[in-house]
Amino acid sequence: MVLKYIENCIVKYFSQAADIEDLDALNTWLENERNHEIFKSYIKTHFAINVAMNDPKLDKVRDELLKEIRNEKKEDHKVRFLNTLKYAAIALVFLGLGFLLKDNLFTQKVNGVVNPREDVITLELGNGEKQVIKEDGTATIVDANGNIVGNKNDNRLIYNSTTNIKPEYNTLSIPKGKRFDVVLSDGTKVYLNAGSSITYPTFFPNNMPRRVMLKGEAFFEVIKNTNKQFVVNVDDLDVKVYGTKFNVSSYSEDLETKVVLVEGSVSLSNLMEEGNNKEFYLKPGYLGVFDKEEGEISDEKVNTGIYTSWMQGNLIFRNESFKNIIQKLERHYNVVIINNNSQLDNEKFNATIETEHETIEQVFKYFKKVYKIEYQIVENKIIIN
């Protein structure tokens, strides 16, 4: 997910409204090679909207691109250095223009249907090897040395409860648009939401806490064991578990980690303060919120069903900001949503979406009908005007 400030810089760049600070921020962002593909997708969308929707010839796309680059070269000398970096970014993306045109990556026809990106579920073994996990059928789970440590049954990995071999850490990663489950070696069930990953040992050694690391969102049903505490680590927060059912949500773009306790008992421990052993206990039916920047923890009484509805294939929004809503829609439908109407970000909306029965097109038709939100669809991108 692109930071909102960077997204605004990209939008300003394409609309020729970017100033020196915007270009500098964009250049710094592009120093990370992982952002090149993201930038390429924005450029592709930009030309799809401004050129391809009028059914142009591919030569026109090339001419428009070259014209834009030539115009950039006429900018004032005071920003020449930044501009040089800027065309370097464009050159990087379009260096293989012939390849792009050959493979028809520039869409000449927009049919109004979102095509989700193809991603796969992966399991990373202790030696770094990654395996693709299919969502149907059965298979055995092996560690890096070829030892059988469990089985796969359709959309669930199930690890063996006892083994004499040395444990290793596995990482199960779920792409956007999918969900998957894992049963850990102690019988604890973990339901992973879209765009999430969990790192855990193939089995839990004796006389040590049961510790797992989560990125994203998951619902836990933890098997109680008074001799081996269960701990979920999310960034700078430890969720210590005492036999319970709870939901943890902490995506990288979120400013807060949210823990919802359905039943049992958990505590939250702030790891940002060295030597702080204080535990913040939650009661069933309460939401615990950890501020990632300030390190503060608070709680409030909530309807837990709103926070766990994703497990039944539903998304329930109650007085939710539009910015948060589109982030969740991106994860659940595996699409890119570009909001060019920043005034919508902090507006509050109510909606209930059955993701297994409603397409993303139907969802946005609802927003257009009820909230008058205008949008366009280009490939797997939704552009809000």
C-alpha positions in Angstrom: 0.0 0.0 0.0 1.4 3.4 -1.0 1.6 6.1 1.7 -1.1 8.7 1.0 1.6 11.5 0.8 3.5 9.6 -1.8 0.3 8.8 -3.7 -0.5 12.6 -3.7 3.0 13.3 -5.0 2.5 10.9 -7.9 -0.9 12.4 -8.7 0.6 15.9 -8.7 3.5 14.7 -10.9 1.0 13.5 -13.6 -1.1 16.6 -13.3 2.0 18.8 -13.6 1.4 20.3 -10.2 4.3 18.9 -8.3 6.7 21.3 -6.6 10.3 20.7 -5.6 9.4 19.1 -2.2 7.0 16.7 -4.0 9.6 15.7 -6.5 12.3 15.3 -3.8 10.0 13.0 -1.8 9.1 11.0 -4.9 12.8 10.6 -5.8 13.6 9.3 -2.3 10.7 6.9 -2.5 12.0 5.6 -5.9 15.4 4.9 -4.4 13.8 1.7 -3.1 13.7 -0.8 -6.0 10.6 -2.4 -4.6 8.7 0.8 -5.4 9.6 0.7 -9.2 6.8 -1.7 -10.1 4.3 0.3 -8.0 5.3 3.5 -9.9 5.0 1.7 -13.2 1.5 0.7 -12.4 0.6 4.3 -11.7 2.1 5.4 -15.0 0.3 2.6 -16.8 -3.0 3.7 -15.2 -2.3 7.4 -16.1 -1.9 6.6 -19.8 -4.8 4.2 -19.8 -7.1 6.9 -18.6 -5.7 9.8 -20.6 -5.0 8.1 -23.8 -6.3 4.5 -24.1 -9.9 5.3 -23.2 -10.1 7.2 -26.5 -9.1 4.1 -28.4 -5.8 5.5 -29.6 -3.2 3.9 -31.8 -0.2 2.6 -29.9 1.9 5.2 -31.8 -0.1 7.9 -30.1 0.7 6.4 -26.7 4.4 6.6 -27.6 4.1 10.1 -28.9 2.3 11.3 -25.8 5.0 9.8 -23.6 7.9 11.3 -25.5 6.1 14.7 -25.6 5.7 14.6 -21.8 9.4 13.8 -21.3 10.4 16.6 -23.7 8.2 19.0 -21.8 9.9 18.0 -18.6 13.3 18.9 -20.1 12.3 22.5 -20.5 11.8 23.1 -16.8 13.8 25.8 -14.9 17.5 25.1 -14.2 16.9 25.4 -10.5 15.2 22.1 -10.4 17.3 20.4 -13.1 18.8 17.9 -10.7 15.5 16.8 -9.4 14.0 16.6 -12.8 16.9 14.5 -14.0 16.1 12.0 -11.3 12.5 12.3 -12.2 13.0 11.3 -15.9 15.4 8.6 -14.7 12.4 7.1 -12.9 10.3 7.4 -16.0 13.1 6.0 -18.2 13.5 3.1 -15.8 9.8 2.3 -16.2 9.6 2.9 -19.9 13.1 1.8 -21.0 11.4 -1.3 -22.4 8.6 0.6 -24.1 8.8 -1.8 -27.1 8.3 -4.7 -24.7 5.4 -3.1 -23.1 3.7 -2.4 -26.4 4.5 -5.8 -27.7 2.9 -7.5 -24.7 -0.1 -5.2 -24.8 0.4 -3.9 -21.3 -1.1 -0.7 -22.4 -4.8 -1.4 -22.5 -6.5 -0.2 -25.6 -10.0 -1.2 -24.5 -11.6 -0.6 -21.1 -14.5 -2.9 -20.4 -15.4 -1.8 -16.9 -14.6 -5.0 -15.2 -11.9 -5.3 -12.6 -9.4 -8.1 -13.2 -7.8 -9.1 -10.0 -4.1 -9.6 -9.8 -2.9 -13.3 -9.7 -1.2 -14.0 -6.4 -0.5 -17.2 -4.6 -0.3 -18.4 -1.0 3.3 -19.3 -0.1 5.1 -21.2 2.7 8.6 -20.1 3.4 10.7 -22.9 5.1 13.5 -22.4 7.6 16.2 -22.3 4.8 14.4 -19.5 3.0 12.9 -21.8 0.3 9.4 -20.8 -0.7 6.7 -23.2 -1.8 3.4 -22.4 -3.4 0.4 -23.7 -1.4 -2.6 -24.7 -3.5 -6.1 -24.0 -2.0 -7.5 -27.4 -2.7 -6.5 -31.0 -2.3 -4.2 -32.7 0.2 -0.5 -32.8 0.6 2.2 -33.3 3.2 4.2 -30.5 4.9 7.9 -31.0 5.1 10.6 -28.9 6.7 13.9 -27.8 5.0 15.4 -31.2 5.6 12.5 -33.1 4.1 11.0 -34.3 7.4 7.2 -34.5 7.4 5.9 -32.0 10.0 2.2 -31.9 9.0 -0.4 -32.1 6.3 -2.4 -29.7 4.1 -6.1 -30.3 3.8 -7.7 -27.9 1.2 -7.4 -24.4 2.7 -5.7 -25.4 6.0 -2.2 -26.4 7.1 -2.2 -28.8 10.1 1.1 -29.4 11.9 1.9 -32.5 13.9 1.6 -32.3 17.7 4.8 -34.3 18.5 8.1 -34.7 16.8 11.7 -35.6 17.7 13.3 -33.4 15.1 14.7 -29.9 15.6 12.0 -27.2 15.1 12.4 -24.5 12.4 10.4 -21.4 11.7 7.9 -21.3 8.8 6.2 -18.2 7.4 2.8 -18.6 5.8 1.9 -15.6 3.6 -1.6 -14.9 2.3 -2.0 -12.5 -0.7 -4.7 -9.9 -1.1 -8.1 -11.4 -2.1 -7.6 -14.7 -0.2 -7.9 -16.3 3.3 -6.2 -19.3 4.7 -6.0 -21.2 8.0 -3.2 -23.0 10.0 -3.4 -25.3 12.9 -0.2 -25.1 14.9 1.5 -28.0 16.6 -0.3 -27.4 19.9 -3.7 -27.4 18.3 -4.1 -23.6 18.2 -6.2 -22.5 15.2 -5.2 -19.4 13.3 -7.5 -17.9 10.6 -5.5 -15.5 8.4 -7.1 -12.6 6.6 -6.1 -11.3 3.2 -2.7 -9.6 2.9 -1.4 -11.2 6.1 1.5 -13.5 7.1 2.4 -15.4 10.2 5.8 -16.8 11.3 5.8 -19.8 13.7 7.9 -22.9 14.7 7.0 -26.2 13.2 6.5 -27.3 16.8 6.8 -25.6 20.2 9.9 -26.7 22.2 9.3 -27.6 25.9 9.9 -25.1 28.7 9.6 -22.2 26.3 6.7 -19.8 25.5 4.7 -20.4 22.4 5.6 -17.4 20.4 4.4 -16.4 16.8 4.8 -13.2 14.8 1.9 -11.7 12.9 1.7 -9.2 10.1 -1.8 -8.2 9.0 -4.9 -9.7 10.6 -5.8 -13.0 12.1 -8.3 -14.6 14.4 -6.8 -17.0 17.1 -8.4 -19.9 19.0 -5.6 -20.7 21.4 -5.3 -24.0 23.2 -4.8 -23.3 27.0 -1.5 -24.6 28.5 -0.6 -23.1 31.9 3.0 -24.3 31.5 3.6 -22.7 28.1 2.3 -19.2 27.6 1.1 -18.2 24.1 2.4 -14.9 22.8 1.5 -13.1 19.5 4.1 -10.5 18.5 2.9 -7.6 16.2 5.6 -5.0 15.7 6.2 -3.3 19.1 3.4 -5.1 20.8 3.2 -8.5 22.5 -0.3 -10.0 23.0 0.0 -12.5 25.8 -2.7 -15.1 25.8 -4.3 -17.2 28.5 -6.5 -19.6 26.5 -8.9 -17.6 24.5 -10.5 -16.4 21.2 -9.4 -13.0 19.9 -8.7 -11.0 16.7 -5.5 -9.1 16.0 -5.3 -6.5 13.2 -2.0 -4.7 12.5 -1.3 -4.0 8.8 1.8 -2.1 7.9 -0.2 0.9 6.8 -2.3 1.1 9.9 -1.4 3.6 12.6 -2.9 1.4 15.3 -2.8 -2.3 16.3 -6.3 -3.5 17.3 -7.0 -6.5 19.5 -10.6 -7.6 20.0 -11.2 -10.2 22.8 -14.2 -12.5 22.1 -13.7 -14.8 25.1 -11.0 -15.7 27.6 -8.2 -13.3 28.7 -5.3 -11.5 27.0 -2.9 -8.8 27.9 -1.1 -6.2 25.8 2.6 -5.3 26.5 4.3 -2.3 25.0 7.8 -3.3 23.7 8.7 0.3 22.8 9.6 1.1 26.4 12.7 -0.9 27.3 12.3 -2.7 30.7 8.5 -2.1 30.8 6.9 -5.3 32.1 3.4 -3.7 32.6 0.5 -5.7 31.1 -2.7 -4.1 30.0 -5.5 -6.7 30.4 -8.6 -6.9 28.2 -12.0 -8.1 29.2 -14.2 -10.1 26.8 -16.1 -7.8 24.5 -13.5 -5.1 24.6 -11.2 -3.6 21.9 -7.6 -2.9 22.8 -5.9 -0.2 20.7 -2.1 0.3 20.6 -0.9 3.6 19.1 2.2 2.6 17.0 3.7 6.1 17.2 2.9 7.1 20.8 3.1 3.6 22.3 -0.1 4.2 24.3 -2.7 1.5 24.9 -6.4 2.1 25.4 -9.6 0.0 25.4 -13.3 0.4 24.8 -16.5 -1.8 24.8 -17.4 -2.9 21.3 -19.6 -5.2 19.2 -16.9 -7.9 18.5 -18.9 -9.2 15.5 -18.0 -6.1 13.5 -14.3 -6.9 13.9 -14.6 -10.6 13.2 -17.1 -10.5 10.4 -14.4 -11.0 7.8 -14.2 -14.7 8.9 -17.8 -15.2 7.5 -16.9 -13.4 4.3 -18.4 -10.1 5.4 -17.1 -6.5 5.8 -19.1 -4.4 8.3 -18.3 -0.7 8.5 -19.9 1.5 11.2 -18.9 5.1 11.2 -15.7 4.2 9.4 -13.5 6.6 7.5 -13.5 6.2 3.7 -9.7 5.9 3.8 -9.9 2.8 6.0 -12.8 1.4 4.0 -10.8 1.5 0.7 -7.8 -0.1 2.3 -9.9 -3.0 3.4 -11.6 -3.3 0.0 -8.2 -3.4 -1.7 -7.1 -6.3 0.5 -10.3 -8.3 0.3 -10.8 -7.9 -3.5 -7.1 -7.7 -4.5 -7.5 -4.5 -6.5 -5.9 -1.1 -6.5 -8.0 1.9 -5.5 -6.7 5.4 -6.3 -8.6 8.1 -4.5 -8.2 11.5 -6.2 -10.8 13.1 -4.0 -8.9 13.7 -0.7 -12.0 15.3 0.8 -13.5 11.8 1.1 -10.7 10.4 3.2 -12.0 11.3 6.6 -15.7 11.2 5.8 -17.6 8.5 7.8 -19.7 5.8 6.2 -21.8 2.8 7.1 -21.9 -0.3 4.9 -22.3 -4.1 5.1 -20.7 -6.0 2.3 -20.9 -9.7 1.6 -17.5 -10.2 -0.1 -18.3 -13.7 -1.2 -21.4 -12.7 -3.1 -20.8 -9.1 -4.1 -18.2 -8.1 -6.6 -16.1 -4.9 -6.3 -18.1 -3.5 -9.1 -21.3 -4.0 -7.2 -19.8 -2.4 -4.1 -18.8 0.8 -6.0 -22.2 0.9 -7.7 -23.6 1.0 -4.1 -21.3 3.8 -3.1 -22.2 5.7 -6.2 -26.0 5.3 -5.7 -26.0 6.0 -1.9 -23.1 8.4 -1.5 -22.8 9.9 -5.0 -19.2 8.8 -5.3 -17.9 9.0 -8.9 -15.3 6.5 -10.2 -13.8 4.8 -13.2 -12.5 1.2 -13.6 -9.3 0.5 -15.6 -8.1 -3.1 -15.5 -7.7 -4.0 -11.8 -7.7 -0.3 -10.7 -10.5 1.8 -9.5 -10.0 5.6 -9.8 -12.2 7.8 -7.6 -12.7 11.3 -9.0 
